[in-house]
Each structure stands twice: as C-alpha cells, then as structure tokens.
Amino acid sequence: MKIDEVYGTKLKIKEAKNKLENLCSVKFEERDSLYFGTYYSVSKDTTGEIYKLYNNIDPFDNKPLENFDFPVILFVSNISTTKNQLIKNSEFFQLLSHKEL
C-alpha cells in the first residue's frame, strides 16, 4: 500500500527544508519549475520515497497553488512509517491530507 500525504507549515521554505533534513536524514535538492517556482525535492529510486517542498504561491499570479492556509507545503509519498511519524509528531508540520492508494 502506498501512502501520499500533504503537510503545511508556517516556516519559511529554507527553514522547513533544514528541519526536514535533520528530522528525516534526507538531503533536499533545489529545483526550478514554471508551476512551483523554486522548490526542494528528494526522490529515492531504491525505496520509492518522494518528498516535495514548495511555496504555496503561484509564481505568475500570486494566488495559492493549494487550497490550504499555509505558506509552505510538503508532499510526501511512500516514505517509511518511522519518518512519517517524525513529521506528524513535529510541532512544525500539520497534516492536511492523507490518501492510501
């Protein structure tokens, strides 16, 4: 079973990146896209883990990308239960969406 989750945070994106790197022992890479603008991601081919951290603002019209009241959004997919619990129990991230696929 694959689990996709979305979290929100009030932290600035670089602060959130640093918290997650320490919390989950991962290393984010900076990326750029027309849709997200500058964002950070981790993708592990061997485990299928995916982390995507982005500002919740459209770079073209300054409207939110997601219908959540958080400036920064974290999308995770197929991460380990241990890492999932670390994020859930963190004071910095709030679970917004949970889907079992």
RAGIWO-V830225 format. One record per residue. N is the residue number from 0. RES is the residue in one letter. SS is DSSP state (H for helix, E for strand, L for the rest). NEAR is the number of other C-alpha atoms within 12 Angstrom. D_CENTER is the distance of its C-alpha to the mean C-alpha in Angstrom with 2 decimals. Layout:
n = {N N}
res = {RES RES}
ss = {SS SS}
near = {NEAR NEAR}
d_center = {D_CENTER D_CENTER}
//
This chain:
n = {0 1 2 3 4 5 6 7 8 9 10 11 12 13 14 15 16 17 18 19 20 21 22 23 24 25 26 27 28 29 30 31 32 33 34 35 36 37 38 39 40 41 42 43 44 45 46 47 48 49 50 51 52 53 54 55 56 57 58 59 60 61 62 63 64 65 66 67 68 69 70 71 72 73 74 75 76 77 78 79 80 81 82 83 84 85 86 87 88 89 90 91 92 93 94 95 96 97 98 99 100}
res = {M K I D E V Y G T K L K I K E A K N K L E N L C S V K F E E R D S L Y F G T Y Y S V S K D T T G E I Y K L Y N N I D P F D N K P L E N F D F P V I L F V S N I S T T K N Q L I K N S E F F Q L L S H K E L}
ss = {L L E E E E E E E L L L H H H H H H H H H H H H L L L L E E E E E L L L E E E E E E E L L L L L L E E E E E E L L L L L L L L L L L L L L L L E E E E E E L L L H H H H H H H H H L L L L E E E E E E E L}
near = {11 18 21 27 31 32 39 35 34 22 26 23 31 22 20 33 34 21 26 36 23 17 23 27 17 23 22 28 22 21 18 17 16 13 21 28 21 23 32 34 30 30 24 20 10 9 13 17 26 31 36 38 43 42 39 35 26 22 19 13 13 15 17 21 22 25 17 23 19 27 27 38 40 44 38 38 32 28 30 23 19 14 24 31 18 23 33 27 15 21 19 27 34 28 27 23 21 19 16 11 10}
d_center = {19.81 16.27 13.60 10.63 8.62 6.74 6.42 7.85 9.18 12.40 11.89 12.34 9.68 11.78 12.30 8.72 8.63 11.98 11.33 8.77 11.32 14.06 12.79 11.86 14.26 12.20 12.72 10.36 12.45 12.79 13.28 14.99 15.49 17.70 15.29 12.18 14.35 13.09 9.49 8.25 7.90 9.44 11.71 14.45 17.41 19.36 17.08 15.06 11.74 8.82 5.37 4.31 3.70 6.73 9.63 10.72 14.08 16.12 17.68 20.99 21.75 19.56 18.68 15.35 13.45 12.45 15.03 13.31 14.75 11.84 11.70 8.02 5.33 1.80 3.75 5.71 9.36 12.47 11.48 14.48 15.67 16.05 12.51 11.47 14.19 13.33 9.99 12.05 14.90 13.35 14.82 11.91 9.37 10.86 10.55 11.15 11.70 12.88 14.69 16.98 18.18}
//
